[in-house]
Amino acid sequence: MKKVIIVGAGPAGISAALYLQRSGRFETTVIHSGASALEKAEKIENYYGFAEPITGKQLCENGIAGAERLGVSFIREEVVSLEYDMEMRPVVHTDKGSYGADAVILATGSARRSIPLPSVHEFEGKGVSYCAVCDAFFYRGRDVCVIGSGEYALHEARTLAAVAKSVTILTNGKEMSAAVPEGIAVDTRRLAGITGNDTVSGVDFAEGGSLSVSGVFMAVGVAGSAELARKVGAETENGKIKVNDKMQTTLPGLYAAGDCTGGVLQIYKAVYEGASAAMSLIKDSESLKNL
Ligand SMILES: Cc1cc2nc3c(=O)[nH]c(=O)nc-3n(C[C@H](O)[C@H](O)[C@H](O)COP(=O)(O)OP(=O)(O)OC[C@H]3O[C@@H](n4cnc5c(N)ncnc54)[C@H](O)[C@@H]3O)c2cc1C
């Protein structure tokens, strides 16, 4: 049986899982790190089928329970990267392991990273990057930093450590929530801004002092869909994944659904896109070589 991994257990991911699992043609696994945007919604009363308002948390739990009842597998891990293997099959890397699949659906919701630091946007593409595997090469033998404090920041730092002269994780006042290996420095001071002329030359700290770096890699929170898509070379636009009307990204075997594709950020749209991605995948599995 073909294997499909869905990243995200919100309305989009669960909706895709239901259609795939009920087709009887796929082994469906949902990998998720816990929080869906929906869990923050106190009261939902604009979604079909509820006589009384339901909390977002309850709606999420109902969705997961329904998918579990049908036999969908769930893995509670944080996805930090995505790549293709030699046979062009997608591989999902988490903070705990790696999982190969025949296809992947990204449904990780809307991006919510990037701390409001002066000059971040000014230096995007001029030293500020959102993807270590894409841009590490440009920083061979140079000093770089990663802004973040979790598994995702650590993953980006490890990728950079293979080529950069030095890598410092800047936590911006937070404690590091992942164990940092030797060779990667950590600085917990609060940040004030990014400095440079045409390109990045350093980072200033709020309490004074600075760190000289040529590259600043943003890795706040967990990797969002756009970051994961970019790592494998799928096109994104304004932080959202580019998809066609079949929810296919620009790469084979990679689909996206829900808030991560932009547009109306509502449950009905996430559910519709999750179902559409699943139905495209079912159809593609008959024609595409690597599905
Ligand atoms: C406060 C609030 C109130 C809202 N009220 C309403 C409302 O009344 N009606 C309505 O229709 N919509 C409402 N929304 C919007 C609605 O919640 C979203 O449109 C919907 O949840 C999007 O679904 P999704 O599946 O695309 O993403 P999400 O529900 O955000 O799910 C994302 C999933 O991806 C997982 N994930 C993310 N990154 C990773 C990673 N790196 N590794 C592993 N897993 C990851 C998360 O754990 C989660 O399971 C509200 C949103 C908020 C924040």
The ligand as an ORCA input file, in Angstrom:
! r2SCAN-3c Opt
* xyz 0 1
  C      -8.618     32.756     17.842
  C      -9.085     32.141     16.553
  C     -10.457     32.045     16.304
  C     -10.921     31.488     15.103
  N     -12.259     31.407     14.896
  C     -12.743     30.825     13.765
  C     -14.151     30.699     13.536
  O     -14.978     31.107     14.356
  N     -14.541     30.092     12.377
  C     -13.680     29.633     11.436
  O     -14.098     29.087     10.408
  N     -12.326     29.767     11.624
  C     -11.845     30.336     12.757
  N     -10.473     30.473     12.952
  C      -9.556     30.040     11.882
  C      -9.344     28.519     11.876
  O      -8.958     28.098     13.171
  C      -8.280     28.160     10.826
  O      -8.655     28.679      9.559
  C      -8.099     26.657     10.711
  O      -7.766     26.091     11.961
  C      -7.004     26.332      9.678
  O      -6.830     24.961      9.630
  P      -5.439     24.311      9.156
  O      -5.643     22.834      9.213
  O      -5.014     24.912      7.867
  O      -4.349     24.785     10.229
  P      -4.323     24.639     11.812
  O      -5.671     24.412     12.365
  O      -3.548     25.803     12.328
  O      -3.489     23.305     12.073
  C      -2.114     23.263     11.842
  C      -1.569     21.911     12.277
  O      -0.207     21.812     11.869
  C       0.598     21.366     12.960
  N       1.963     21.878     12.741
  C       2.355     23.133     12.434
  N       3.697     23.184     12.255
  C       4.158     21.912     12.466
  C       5.452     21.298     12.442
  N       6.568     21.984     12.125
  N       5.546     19.990     12.744
  C       4.428     19.252     13.040
  N       3.183     19.778     13.053
  C       3.055     21.089     12.775
  C      -0.095     21.886     14.199
  O       0.277     21.111     15.325
  C      -1.568     21.672     13.789
  O      -1.921     20.332     14.046
  C      -9.995     31.019     14.127
  C      -8.616     31.108     14.390
  C      -8.157     31.658     15.577
  C      -6.666     31.739     15.834
*
